[in-house]
């Protein structure tokens, strides 16, 4: 699946190890990113398309989710393109 064609993705992360460098790389790869927390559960990480996604809209409006901030960045293949895979492998 090519997520780079999506207008908006939701980035969900509770891991304290996530740093600005990793987040910037994900923003560069995926475009506009909203960073959220799921308040009620174990740490999670995921990227969800907001394009015609009722599940993503429901998640954002749930009282279990708190939006922290939104980052915008141009799409790029060059900036740490393997960061997303590496994060999932170590999670």
PDB file of N, CA, C and O in Angstrom:
ATOM      1  N   UNK A   1       0.845  -1.191   0.000  1.00  0.00           N
ATOM      2  CA  UNK A   1       0.000   0.000   0.000  1.00  0.00           C
ATOM      3  C   UNK A   1       0.885   1.248   0.000  1.00  0.00           C
ATOM      4  O   UNK A   1       1.822   1.348   0.792  1.00  0.00           O
ATOM      5  N   UNK A   2       0.591   2.183  -0.876  1.00  0.00           N
ATOM      6  CA  UNK A   2       1.389   3.405  -0.978  1.00  0.00           C
ATOM      7  C   UNK A   2       0.714   4.522  -0.191  1.00  0.00           C
ATOM      8  O   UNK A   2      -0.187   5.188  -0.701  1.00  0.00           O
ATOM      9  N   UNK A   3       1.147   4.726   1.043  1.00  0.00           N
ATOM     10  CA  UNK A   3       0.512   5.724   1.903  1.00  0.00           C
ATOM     11  C   UNK A   3       0.849   7.150   1.485  1.00  0.00           C
ATOM     12  O   UNK A   3       0.200   8.095   1.933  1.00  0.00           O
ATOM     13  N   UNK A   4       1.858   7.315   0.630  1.00  0.00           N
ATOM     14  CA  UNK A   4       2.259   8.676   0.252  1.00  0.00           C
ATOM     15  C   UNK A   4       1.181   9.395  -0.542  1.00  0.00           C
ATOM     16  O   UNK A   4       1.224  10.618  -0.668  1.00  0.00           O
ATOM     17  N   UNK A   5       0.209   8.654  -1.082  1.00  0.00           N
ATOM     18  CA  UNK A   5      -0.861   9.301  -1.838  1.00  0.00           C
ATOM     19  C   UNK A   5      -1.990   9.806  -0.950  1.00  0.00           C
ATOM     20  O   UNK A   5      -2.903  10.473  -1.436  1.00  0.00           O
ATOM     21  N   UNK A   6      -1.943   9.500   0.336  1.00  0.00           N
ATOM     22  CA  UNK A   6      -2.997   9.941   1.234  1.00  0.00           C
ATOM     23  C   UNK A   6      -2.799  11.404   1.608  1.00  0.00           C
ATOM     24  O   UNK A   6      -1.669  11.877   1.722  1.00  0.00           O
ATOM     25  N   UNK A   7      -3.899  12.109   1.796  1.00  0.00           N
ATOM     26  CA  UNK A   7      -3.819  13.516   2.177  1.00  0.00           C
ATOM     27  C   UNK A   7      -3.344  13.681   3.617  1.00  0.00           C
ATOM     28  O   UNK A   7      -2.510  14.537   3.911  1.00  0.00           O
ATOM     29  N   UNK A   8      -3.876  12.865   4.496  1.00  0.00           N
ATOM     30  CA  UNK A   8      -3.576  13.009   5.918  1.00  0.00           C
ATOM     31  C   UNK A   8      -3.430  11.640   6.541  1.00  0.00           C
ATOM     32  O   UNK A   8      -4.180  10.720   6.214  1.00  0.00           O
ATOM     33  N   UNK A   9      -2.489  11.500   7.419  1.00  0.00           N
ATOM     34  CA  UNK A   9      -2.375  10.269   8.191  1.00  0.00           C
ATOM     35  C   UNK A   9      -2.374  10.621   9.673  1.00  0.00           C
ATOM     36  O   UNK A   9      -2.009  11.732  10.057  1.00  0.00           O
ATOM     37  N   UNK A  10      -2.777   9.683  10.483  1.00  0.00           N
ATOM     38  CA  UNK A  10      -2.751   9.857  11.923  1.00  0.00           C
ATOM     39  C   UNK A  10      -1.611   9.017  12.464  1.00  0.00           C
ATOM     40  O   UNK A  10      -1.514   7.824  12.177  1.00  0.00           O
ATOM     41  N   UNK A  11      -0.763   9.638  13.237  1.00  0.00           N
ATOM     42  CA  UNK A  11       0.377   8.935  13.821  1.00  0.00           C
ATOM     43  C   UNK A  11       0.111   8.789  15.311  1.00  0.00           C
ATOM     44  O   UNK A  11       0.006   9.787  16.024  1.00  0.00           O
ATOM     45  N   UNK A  12       0.002   7.555  15.785  1.00  0.00           N
ATOM     46  CA  UNK A  12      -0.356   7.281  17.167  1.00  0.00           C
ATOM     47  C   UNK A  12       0.854   6.695  17.873  1.00  0.00           C
ATOM     48  O   UNK A  12       1.396   5.673  17.451  1.00  0.00           O
ATOM     49  N   UNK A  13       1.273   7.344  18.946  1.00  0.00           N
ATOM     50  CA  UNK A  13       2.481   6.865  19.613  1.00  0.00           C
ATOM     51  C   UNK A  13       2.478   7.243  21.080  1.00  0.00           C
ATOM     52  O   UNK A  13       2.288   8.410  21.422  1.00  0.00           O
ATOM     53  N   UNK A  14       2.686   6.270  21.947  1.00  0.00           N
ATOM     54  CA  UNK A  14       2.859   6.555  23.371  1.00  0.00           C
ATOM     55  C   UNK A  14       4.269   6.218  23.846  1.00  0.00           C
ATOM     56  O   UNK A  14       4.584   6.397  25.023  1.00  0.00           O
ATOM     57  N   UNK A  15       5.115   5.735  22.948  1.00  0.00           N
ATOM     58  CA  UNK A  15       6.446   5.307  23.360  1.00  0.00           C
ATOM     59  C   UNK A  15       7.335   6.506  23.673  1.00  0.00           C
ATOM     60  O   UNK A  15       7.474   7.391  22.828  1.00  0.00           O
ATOM     61  N   UNK A  16       7.930   6.564  24.839  1.00  0.00           N
ATOM     62  CA  UNK A  16       8.791   7.691  25.183  1.00  0.00           C
ATOM     63  C   UNK A  16      10.070   7.728  24.352  1.00  0.00           C
ATOM     64  O   UNK A  16      10.770   8.740  24.325  1.00  0.00           O
ATOM     65  N   UNK A  17      10.372   6.621  23.676  1.00  0.00           N
ATOM     66  CA  UNK A  17      11.601   6.577  22.883  1.00  0.00           C
ATOM     67  C   UNK A  17      11.477   7.315  21.552  1.00  0.00           C
ATOM     68  O   UNK A  17      12.486   7.576  20.898  1.00  0.00           O
ATOM     69  N   UNK A  18      10.260   7.653  21.145  1.00  0.00           N
ATOM     70  CA  UNK A  18      10.074   8.377  19.884  1.00  0.00           C
ATOM     71  C   UNK A  18      10.729   9.750  19.998  1.00  0.00           C
ATOM     72  O   UNK A  18      10.447  10.497  20.935  1.00  0.00           O
ATOM     73  N   UNK A  19      11.597  10.083  19.057  1.00  0.00           N
ATOM     74  CA  UNK A  19      12.261  11.379  19.118  1.00  0.00           C
ATOM     75  C   UNK A  19      11.910  12.242  17.905  1.00  0.00           C
ATOM     76  O   UNK A  19      11.279  11.772  16.958  1.00  0.00           O
ATOM     77  N   UNK A  20      12.323  13.500  17.945  1.00  0.00           N
ATOM     78  CA  UNK A  20      11.971  14.450  16.890  1.00  0.00           C
ATOM     79  C   UNK A  20      12.527  14.030  15.535  1.00  0.00           C
ATOM     80  O   UNK A  20      11.902  14.278  14.504  1.00  0.00           O
ATOM     81  N   UNK A  21      13.690  13.400  15.533  1.00  0.00           N
ATOM     82  CA  UNK A  21      14.316  12.966  14.285  1.00  0.00           C
ATOM     83  C   UNK A  21      13.455  11.928  13.576  1.00  0.00           C
ATOM     84  O   UNK A  21      13.224  12.014  12.370  1.00  0.00           O
ATOM     85  N   UNK A  22      12.984  10.946  14.343  1.00  0.00           N
ATOM     86  CA  UNK A  22      12.127   9.905  13.779  1.00  0.00           C
ATOM     87  C   UNK A  22      10.804  10.487  13.302  1.00  0.00           C
ATOM     88  O   UNK A  22      10.309  10.128  12.233  1.00  0.00           O
ATOM     89  N   UNK A  23      10.236  11.386  14.095  1.00  0.00           N
ATOM     90  CA  UNK A  23       8.971  12.005  13.718  1.00  0.00           C
ATOM     91  C   UNK A  23       9.125  12.838  12.451  1.00  0.00           C
ATOM     92  O   UNK A  23       8.262  12.799  11.574  1.00  0.00           O
ATOM     93  N   UNK A  24      10.214  13.589  12.351  1.00  0.00           N
ATOM     94  CA  UNK A  24      10.461  14.398  11.159  1.00  0.00           C
ATOM     95  C   UNK A  24      10.592  13.519   9.920  1.00  0.00           C
ATOM     96  O   UNK A  24      10.115  13.878   8.843  1.00  0.00           O
ATOM     97  N   UNK A  25      11.239  12.365  10.077  1.00  0.00           N
ATOM     98  CA  UNK A  25      11.396  11.452   8.946  1.00  0.00           C
ATOM     99  C   UNK A  25      10.049  10.917   8.488  1.00  0.00           C
ATOM    100  O   UNK A  25       9.791  10.806   7.290  1.00  0.00           O
ATOM    101  N   UNK A  26       9.195  10.587   9.442  1.00  0.00           N
ATOM    102  CA  UNK A  26       7.866  10.086   9.089  1.00  0.00           C
ATOM    103  C   UNK A  26       7.053  11.189   8.423  1.00  0.00           C
ATOM    104  O   UNK A  26       6.354  10.934   7.442  1.00  0.00           O
ATOM    105  N   UNK A  27       7.134  12.410   8.943  1.00  0.00           N
ATOM    106  CA  UNK A  27       6.428  13.534   8.322  1.00  0.00           C
ATOM    107  C   UNK A  27       6.908  13.747   6.896  1.00  0.00           C
ATOM    108  O   UNK A  27       6.105  13.999   5.999  1.00  0.00           O
ATOM    109  N   UNK A  28       8.205  13.647   6.687  1.00  0.00           N
ATOM    110  CA  UNK A  28       8.754  13.852   5.351  1.00  0.00           C
ATOM    111  C   UNK A  28       8.271  12.790   4.383  1.00  0.00           C
ATOM    112  O   UNK A  28       8.064  13.062   3.201  1.00  0.00           O
ATOM    113  N   UNK A  29       8.091  11.581   4.889  1.00  0.00           N
ATOM    114  CA  UNK A  29       7.672  10.494   4.014  1.00  0.00           C
ATOM    115  C   UNK A  29       6.175  10.529   3.744  1.00  0.00           C
ATOM    116  O   UNK A  29       5.741  10.229   2.632  1.00  0.00           O
ATOM    117  N   UNK A  30       5.386  10.889   4.742  1.00  0.00           N
ATOM    118  CA  UNK A  30       3.940  10.747   4.624  1.00  0.00           C
ATOM    119  C   UNK A  30       3.183  12.058   4.450  1.00  0.00           C
ATOM    120  O   UNK A  30       1.995  12.026   4.132  1.00  0.00           O
ATOM    121  N   UNK A  31       3.825  13.212   4.645  1.00  0.00           N
ATOM    122  CA  UNK A  31       3.110  14.469   4.460  1.00  0.00           C
ATOM    123  C   UNK A  31       2.579  15.005   5.771  1.00  0.00           C
ATOM    124  O   UNK A  31       3.302  15.063   6.765  1.00  0.00           O
ATOM    125  N   UNK A  32       1.300  15.403   5.777  1.00  0.00           N
ATOM    126  CA  UNK A  32       0.726  15.998   6.984  1.00  0.00           C
ATOM    127  C   UNK A  32       0.415  14.889   7.990  1.00  0.00           C
ATOM    128  O   UNK A  32      -0.251  13.909   7.657  1.00  0.00           O
ATOM    129  N   UNK A  33       0.894  15.049   9.201  1.00  0.00           N
ATOM    130  CA  UNK A  33       0.782  14.010  10.215  1.00  0.00           C
ATOM    131  C   UNK A  33       0.206  14.608  11.491  1.00  0.00           C
ATOM    132  O   UNK A  33       0.650  15.662  11.947  1.00  0.00           O
ATOM    133  N   UNK A  34      -0.777  13.937  12.060  1.00  0.00           N
ATOM    134  CA  UNK A  34      -1.295  14.333  13.358  1.00  0.00           C
ATOM    135  C   UNK A  34      -0.795  13.349  14.403  1.00  0.00           C
ATOM    136  O   UNK A  34      -1.016  12.144  14.290  1.00  0.00           O
ATOM    137  N   UNK A  35      -0.128  13.863  15.404  1.00  0.00           N
ATOM    138  CA  UNK A  35       0.406  13.024  16.471  1.00  0.00           C
ATOM    139  C   UNK A  35      -0.635  12.928  17.577  1.00  0.00           C
ATOM    140  O   UNK A  35      -1.109  13.949  18.074  1.00  0.00           O
ATOM    141  N   UNK A  36      -0.993  11.706  17.967  1.00  0.00           N
ATOM    142  CA  UNK A  36      -2.035  11.496  18.969  1.00  0.00           C
ATOM    143  C   UNK A  36      -1.556  10.535  20.034  1.00  0.00           C
ATOM    144  O   UNK A  36      -0.558   9.833  19.868  1.00  0.00           O
ATOM    145  N   UNK A  37      -2.287  10.520  21.127  1.00  0.00           N
ATOM    146  CA  UNK A  37      -2.079   9.514  22.157  1.00  0.00           C
ATOM    147  C   UNK A  37      -3.363   8.720  22.320  1.00  0.00           C
ATOM    148  O   UNK A  37      -4.456   9.284  22.263  1.00  0.00           O
ATOM    149  N   UNK A  38      -3.238   7.415  22.523  1.00  0.00           N
ATOM    150  CA  UNK A  38      -4.368   6.622  22.988  1.00  0.00           C
ATOM    151  C   UNK A  38      -4.203   6.527  24.497  1.00  0.00           C
ATOM    152  O   UNK A  38      -3.208   5.988  24.983  1.00  0.00           O
ATOM    153  N   UNK A  39      -5.159   7.040  25.229  1.00  0.00           N
ATOM    154  CA  UNK A  39      -5.001   7.243  26.659  1.00  0.00           C
ATOM    155  C   UNK A  39      -5.230   5.962  27.462  1.00  0.00           C
ATOM    156  O   UNK A  39      -4.678   5.814  28.552  1.00  0.00           O
ATOM    157  N   UNK A  40      -6.028   5.043  26.943  1.00  0.00           N
ATOM    158  CA  UNK A  40      -6.564   3.958  27.768  1.00  0.00           C
ATOM    159  C   UNK A  40      -5.807   2.643  27.703  1.00  0.00           C
ATOM    160  O   UNK A  40      -6.296   1.661  28.261  1.00  0.00           O
ATOM    161  N   UNK A  41      -4.656   2.555  27.068  1.00  0.00           N
ATOM    162  CA  UNK A  41      -4.171   1.219  26.772  1.00  0.00           C
ATOM    163  C   UNK A  41      -2.650   1.160  26.814  1.00  0.00           C
ATOM    164  O   UNK A  41      -1.994   2.107  27.247  1.00  0.00           O
ATOM    165  N   UNK A  42      -2.107   0.059  26.368  1.00  0.00           N
ATOM    166  CA  UNK A  42      -0.666  -0.092  26.233  1.00  0.00           C
ATOM    167  C   UNK A  42      -0.146   0.810  25.124  1.00  0.00           C
ATOM    168  O   UNK A  42      -0.925   1.240  24.272  1.00  0.00           O
ATOM    169  N   UNK A  43       1.139   1.105  25.112  1.00  0.00           N
ATOM    170  CA  UNK A  43       1.694   1.917  24.022  1.00  0.00           C
ATOM    171  C   UNK A  43       1.394   1.310  22.659  1.00  0.00           C
ATOM    172  O   UNK A  43       1.469   0.097  22.469  1.00  0.00           O
ATOM    173  N   UNK A  44       1.056   2.177  21.722  1.00  0.00           N
ATOM    174  CA  UNK A  44       0.717   1.734  20.381  1.00  0.00           C
ATOM    175  C   UNK A  44       1.375   2.660  19.373  1.00  0.00           C
ATOM    176  O   UNK A  44       1.706   3.807  19.675  1.00  0.00           O
ATOM    177  N   UNK A  45       1.553   2.145  18.191  1.00  0.00           N
ATOM    178  CA  UNK A  45       2.036   2.979  17.097  1.00  0.00           C
ATOM    179  C   UNK A  45       1.300   2.560  15.845  1.00  0.00           C
ATOM    180  O   UNK A  45       1.095   1.368  15.615  1.00  0.00           O
ATOM    181  N   UNK A  46       0.903   3.516  15.039  1.00  0.00           N
ATOM    182  CA  UNK A  46       0.220   3.162  13.812  1.00  0.00           C
ATOM    183  C   UNK A  46       0.051   4.366  12.917  1.00  0.00           C
ATOM    184  O   UNK A  46       0.144   5.507  13.368  1.00  0.00           O
ATOM    185  N   UNK A  47      -0.196   4.110  11.661  1.00  0.00           N
ATOM    186  CA  UNK A  47      -0.491   5.173  10.714  1.00  0.00           C
ATOM    187  C   UNK A  47      -1.799   4.810  10.034  1.00  0.00           C
ATOM    188  O   UNK A  47      -1.925   3.730   9.456  1.00  0.00           O
ATOM    189  N   UNK A  48      -2.764   5.700  10.101  1.00  0.00           N
ATOM    190  CA  UNK A  48      -4.106   5.436   9.605  1.00  0.00           C
ATOM    191  C   UNK A  48      -4.463   6.485   8.572  1.00  0.00           C
ATOM    192  O   UNK A  48      -4.264   7.677   8.807  1.00  0.00           O
ATOM    193  N   UNK A  49      -4.982   6.066   7.440  1.00  0.00           N
ATOM    194  CA  UNK A  49      -5.397   7.029   6.426  1.00  0.00           C
ATOM    195  C   UNK A  49      -6.648   7.763   6.878  1.00  0.00           C
ATOM    196  O   UNK A  49      -7.577   7.150   7.402  1.00  0.00           O
ATOM    197  N   UNK A  50      -6.673   9.078   6.677  1.00  0.00           N
ATOM    198  CA  UNK A  50      -7.876   9.858   6.962  1.00  0.00           C
ATOM    199  C   UNK A  50      -8.739  10.000   5.716  1.00  0.00           C
ATOM    200  O   UNK A  50      -9.816  10.593   5.779  1.00  0.00           O
ATOM    201  N   UNK A  51      -8.295   9.477   4.604  1.00  0.00           N
ATOM    202  CA  UNK A  51      -9.013   9.626   3.343  1.00  0.00           C
ATOM    203  C   UNK A  51     -10.179   8.646   3.310  1.00  0.00           C
ATOM    204  O   UNK A  51      -9.971   7.441   3.161  1.00  0.00           O
ATOM    205  N   UNK A  52     -11.411   9.154   3.447  1.00  0.00           N
ATOM    206  CA  UNK A  52     -12.614   8.322   3.439  1.00  0.00           C
ATOM    207  C   UNK A  52     -12.559   7.212   4.485  1.00  0.00           C
ATOM    208  O   UNK A  52     -12.993   6.091   4.222  1.00  0.00           O
ATOM    209  N   UNK A  53     -12.039   7.511   5.645  1.00  0.00           N
ATOM    210  CA  UNK A  53     -11.911   6.487   6.674  1.00  0.00           C
ATOM    211  C   UNK A  53     -12.775   6.824   7.881  1.00  0.00           C
ATOM    212  O   UNK A  53     -12.410   7.677   8.690  1.00  0.00           O
ATOM    213  N   UNK A  54     -13.912   6.160   8.004  1.00  0.00           N
ATOM    214  CA  UNK A  54     -14.789   6.375   9.160  1.00  0.00           C
ATOM    215  C   UNK A  54     -14.098   5.953  10.450  1.00  0.00           C
ATOM    216  O   UNK A  54     -14.292   6.567  11.499  1.00  0.00           O
ATOM    217  N   UNK A  55     -13.289   4.897  10.362  1.00  0.00           N
ATOM    218  CA  UNK A  55     -12.587   4.421  11.549  1.00  0.00           C
ATOM    219  C   UNK A  55     -11.625   5.476  12.085  1.00  0.00           C
ATOM    220  O   UNK A  55     -11.544   5.696  13.294  1.00  0.00           O
ATOM    221  N   UNK A  56     -10.901   6.122  11.183  1.00  0.00           N
ATOM    222  CA  UNK A  56      -9.941   7.143  11.608  1.00  0.00           C
ATOM    223  C   UNK A  56     -10.654   8.355  12.189  1.00  0.00           C
ATOM    224  O   UNK A  56     -10.210   8.918  13.190  1.00  0.00           O
ATOM    225  N   UNK A  57     -11.759   8.758  11.567  1.00  0.00           N
ATOM    226  CA  UNK A  57     -12.526   9.899  12.075  1.00  0.00           C
ATOM    227  C   UNK A  57     -13.088   9.573  13.455  1.00  0.00           C
ATOM    228  O   UNK A  57     -13.033  10.406  14.359  1.00  0.00           O
ATOM    229  N   UNK A  58     -13.628   8.367  13.621  1.00  0.00           N
ATOM    230  CA  UNK A  58     -14.155   7.944  14.922  1.00  0.00           C
ATOM    231  C   UNK A  58     -13.061   7.937  15.978  1.00  0.00           C
ATOM    232  O   UNK A  58     -13.274   8.359  17.114  1.00  0.00           O
ATOM    233  N   UNK A  59     -11.888   7.455  15.590  1.00  0.00           N
ATOM    234  CA  UNK A  59     -10.765   7.408  16.519  1.00  0.00           C
ATOM    235  C   UNK A  59     -10.390   8.803  16.997  1.00  0.00           C
ATOM    236  O   UNK A  59     -10.157   9.016  18.187  1.00  0.00           O
ATOM    237  N   UNK A  60     -10.332   9.744  16.073  1.00  0.00           N
ATOM    238  CA  UNK A  60      -9.942  11.109  16.444  1.00  0.00           C
ATOM    239  C   UNK A  60     -10.967  11.779  17.347  1.00  0.00           C
ATOM    240  O   UNK A  60     -10.611  12.630  18.162  1.00  0.00           O
ATOM    241  N   UNK A  61     -12.251  11.399  17.209  1.00  0.00           N
ATOM    242  CA  UNK A  61     -13.296  12.027  18.017  1.00  0.00           C
ATOM    243  C   UNK A  61     -13.595  11.248  19.296  1.00  0.00           C
ATOM    244  O   UNK A  61     -14.452  11.648  20.085  1.00  0.00           O
ATOM    245  N   UNK A  62     -12.898  10.153  19.497  1.00  0.00           N
ATOM    246  CA  UNK A  62     -13.089   9.344  20.692  1.00  0.00           C
ATOM    247  C   UNK A  62     -12.492  10.043  21.905  1.00  0.00           C
ATOM    248  O   UNK A  62     -11.507  10.773  21.793  1.00  0.00           O
ATOM    249  N   UNK A  63     -13.103   9.811  23.076  1.00  0.00           N
ATOM    250  CA  UNK A  63     -12.539  10.407  24.291  1.00  0.00           C
ATOM    251  C   UNK A  63     -11.299   9.655  24.767  1.00  0.00           C
ATOM    252  O   UNK A  63     -10.671  10.051  25.749  1.00  0.00           O
ATOM    253  N   UNK A  64     -10.946   8.575  24.078  1.00  0.00           N
ATOM    254  CA  UNK A  64      -9.741   7.833  24.421  1.00  0.00           C
ATOM    255  C   UNK A  64      -8.515   8.358  23.687  1.00  0.00           C
ATOM    256  O   UNK A  64      -7.403   7.881  23.909  1.00  0.00           O
ATOM    257  N   UNK A  65      -8.715   9.336  22.815  1.00  0.00           N
ATOM    258  CA  UNK A  65      -7.619   9.850  21.999  1.00  0.00           C
ATOM    259  C   UNK A  65      -7.457  11.344  22.254  1.00  0.00           C
ATOM    260  O   UNK A  65      -8.439  12.083  22.323  1.00  0.00           O
ATOM    261  N   UNK A  66      -6.224  11.772  22.392  1.00  0.00           N
ATOM    262  CA  UNK A  66      -5.946  13.197  22.552  1.00  0.00           C
ATOM    263  C   UNK A  66      -4.967  13.613  21.468  1.00  0.00           C
ATOM    264  O   UNK A  66      -3.865  13.074  21.376  1.00  0.00           O
ATOM    265  N   UNK A  67      -5.372  14.571  20.652  1.00  0.00           N
ATOM    266  CA  UNK A  67      -4.476  15.084  19.621  1.00  0.00           C
ATOM    267  C   UNK A  67      -3.474  16.024  20.273  1.00  0.00           C
ATOM    268  O   UNK A  67      -3.856  16.935  21.007  1.00  0.00           O
ATOM    269  N   UNK A  68      -2.208  15.806  20.008  1.00  0.00           N
ATOM    270  CA  UNK A  68      -1.162  16.628  20.611  1.00  0.00           C
ATOM    271  C   UNK A  68      -0.804  17.792  19.688  1.00  0.00           C
ATOM    272  O   UNK A  68      -0.835  18.950  20.104  1.00  0.00           O
ATOM    273  N   UNK A  69      -0.469  17.488  18.457  1.00  0.00           N
ATOM    274  CA  UNK A  69      -0.109  18.536  17.524  1.00  0.00           C
ATOM    275  C   UNK A  69      -0.087  17.974  16.111  1.00  0.00           C
ATOM    276  O   UNK A  69      -0.076  16.759  15.916  1.00  0.00           O
ATOM    277  N   UNK A  70      -0.082  18.855  15.141  1.00  0.00           N
ATOM    278  CA  UNK A  70      -0.048  18.435  13.746  1.00  0.00           C
ATOM    279  C   UNK A  70       1.199  19.002  13.091  1.00  0.00           C
ATOM    280  O   UNK A  70       1.547  20.169  13.275  1.00  0.00           O
ATOM    281  N   UNK A  71       1.858  18.155  12.327  1.00  0.00           N
ATOM    282  CA  UNK A  71       3.072  18.551  11.629  1.00  0.00           C
ATOM    283  C   UNK A  71       2.809  18.510  10.134  1.00  0.00           C
ATOM    284  O   UNK A  71       2.142  17.595   9.653  1.00  0.00           O
ATOM    285  N   UNK A  72       3.313  19.473   9.397  1.00  0.00           N
ATOM    286  CA  UNK A  72       3.204  19.447   7.948  1.00  0.00           C
ATOM    287  C   UNK A  72       4.606  19.447   7.356  1.00  0.00           C
ATOM    288  O   UNK A  72       5.483  20.185   7.804  1.00  0.00           O
ATOM    289  N   UNK A  73       4.801  18.621   6.358  1.00  0.00           N
ATOM    290  CA  UNK A  73       6.104  18.545   5.705  1.00  0.00           C
ATOM    291  C   UNK A  73       5.900  18.101   4.271  1.00  0.00           C
ATOM    292  O   UNK A  73       4.958  17.362   3.984  1.00  0.00           O
ATOM    293  N   UNK A  74       6.762  18.536   3.365  1.00  0.00           N
ATOM    294  CA  UNK A  74       6.644  18.085   1.975  1.00  0.00           C
ATOM    295  C   UNK A  74       6.940  16.597   1.870  1.00  0.00           C
ATOM    296  O   UNK A  74       7.741  16.060   2.634  1.00  0.00           O
ATOM    297  N   UNK A  75       6.296  15.941   0.928  1.00  0.00           N
ATOM    298  CA  UNK A  75       6.559  14.525   0.713  1.00  0.00           C
ATOM    299  C   UNK A  75       7.981  14.347   0.204  1.00  0.00           C
ATOM    300  O   UNK A  75       8.447  15.114  -0.638  1.00  0.00           O
ATOM    301  N   UNK A  76       8.661  13.346   0.710  1.00  0.00           N
ATOM    302  CA  UNK A  76      10.043  13.115   0.306  1.00  0.00           C
ATOM    303  C   UNK A  76      10.384  11.645   0.440  1.00  0.00           C
ATOM    304  O   UNK A  76       9.981  10.992   1.402  1.00  0.00           O
ATOM    305  N   UNK A  77      11.123  11.130  -0.517  1.00  0.00           N
ATOM    306  CA  UNK A  77      11.601   9.752  -0.460  1.00  0.00           C
ATOM    307  C   UNK A  77      12.982   9.687   0.189  1.00  0.00           C
ATOM    308  O   UNK A  77      13.435   8.608   0.570  1.00  0.00           O
ATOM    309  N   UNK A  78      13.641  10.814   0.316  1.00  0.00           N
ATOM    310  CA  UNK A  78      15.064  10.809   0.639  1.00  0.00           C
ATOM    311  C   UNK A  78      15.401  10.816   2.122  1.00  0.00           C
ATOM    312  O   UNK A  78      16.489  10.385   2.505  1.00  0.00           O
ATOM    313  N   UNK A  79      14.485  11.300   2.972  1.00  0.00           N
ATOM    314  CA  UNK A  79      14.840  11.496   4.371  1.00  0.00           C
ATOM    315  C   UNK A  79      14.507  10.257   5.192  1.00  0.00           C
ATOM    316  O   UNK A  79      13.341  10.012   5.503  1.00  0.00           O
ATOM    317  N   UNK A  80      15.511   9.487   5.537  1.00  0.00           N
ATOM    318  CA  UNK A  80      15.357   8.309   6.390  1.00  0.00           C
ATOM    319  C   UNK A  80      14.150   7.470   5.992  1.00  0.00           C
ATOM    320  O   UNK A  80      13.253   7.241   6.803  1.00  0.00           O
ATOM    321  N   UNK A  81      14.129   7.018   4.758  1.00  0.00           N
ATOM    322  CA  UNK A  81      12.956   6.330   4.220  1.00  0.00           C
ATOM    323  C   UNK A  81      12.646   5.017   4.929  1.00  0.00           C
ATOM    324  O   UNK A  81      11.525   4.518   4.829  1.00  0.00           O
ATOM    325  N   UNK A  82      13.607   4.450   5.637  1.00  0.00           N
ATOM    326  CA  UNK A  82      13.345   3.183   6.320  1.00  0.00           C
ATOM    327  C   UNK A  82      12.944   3.359   7.777  1.00  0.00           C
ATOM    328  O   UNK A  82      12.812   2.368   8.495  1.00  0.00           O
ATOM    329  N   UNK A  83      12.750   4.576   8.229  1.00  0.00           N
ATOM    330  CA  UNK A  83      12.449   4.813   9.641  1.00  0.00           C
ATOM    331  C   UNK A  83      11.171   4.114  10.077  1.00  0.00           C
ATOM    332  O   UNK A  83      11.135   3.485  11.135  1.00  0.00           O
ATOM    333  N   UNK A  84      10.126   4.219   9.269  1.00  0.00           N
ATOM    334  CA  UNK A  84       8.842   3.632   9.643  1.00  0.00           C
ATOM    335  C   UNK A  84       8.968   2.128   9.855  1.00  0.00           C
ATOM    336  O   UNK A  84       8.455   1.596  10.839  1.00  0.00           O
ATOM    337  N   UNK A  85       9.647   1.438   8.939  1.00  0.00           N
ATOM    338  CA  UNK A  85       9.837  -0.006   9.071  1.00  0.00           C
ATOM    339  C   UNK A  85      10.645  -0.341  10.316  1.00  0.00           C
ATOM    340  O   UNK A  85      10.319  -1.273  11.050  1.00  0.00           O
ATOM    341  N   UNK A  86      11.692   0.424  10.542  1.00  0.00           N
ATOM    342  CA  UNK A  86      12.560   0.157  11.688  1.00  0.00           C
ATOM    343  C   UNK A  86      11.801   0.340  13.002  1.00  0.00           C
ATOM    344  O   UNK A  86      11.985  -0.441  13.935  1.00  0.00           O
ATOM    345  N   UNK A  87      10.956   1.360  13.081  1.00  0.00           N
ATOM    346  CA  UNK A  87      10.174   1.603  14.291  1.00  0.00           C
ATOM    347  C   UNK A  87       9.252   0.420  14.558  1.00  0.00           C
ATOM    348  O   UNK A  87       9.151  -0.050  15.692  1.00  0.00           O
ATOM    349  N   UNK A  88       8.580  -0.058  13.519  1.00  0.00           N
ATOM    350  CA  UNK A  88       7.661  -1.182  13.701  1.00  0.00           C
ATOM    351  C   UNK A  88       8.404  -2.446  14.111  1.00  0.00           C
ATOM    352  O   UNK A  88       7.891  -3.236  14.903  1.00  0.00           O
ATOM    353  N   UNK A  89       9.600  -2.643  13.582  1.00  0.00           N
ATOM    354  CA  UNK A  89      10.379  -3.834  13.920  1.00  0.00           C
ATOM    355  C   UNK A  89      10.825  -3.833  15.375  1.00  0.00           C
ATOM    356  O   UNK A  89      10.940  -4.894  15.988  1.00  0.00           O
ATOM    357  N   UNK A  90      11.079  -2.649  15.934  1.00  0.00           N
ATOM    358  CA  UNK A  90      11.583  -2.574  17.304  1.00  0.00           C
ATOM    359  C   UNK A  90      10.488  -2.379  18.323  1.00  0.00           C
ATOM    360  O   UNK A  90      10.758  -2.410  19.524  1.00  0.00           O
ATOM    361  N   UNK A  91       9.264  -2.181  17.885  1.00  0.00           N
ATOM    362  CA  UNK A  91       8.162  -1.920  18.812  1.00  0.00           C
ATOM    363  C   UNK A  91       7.716  -3.192  19.500  1.00  0.00           C
ATOM    364  O   UNK A  91       6.796  -3.162  20.317  1.00  0.00           O
TER     365      UNK A  91
END
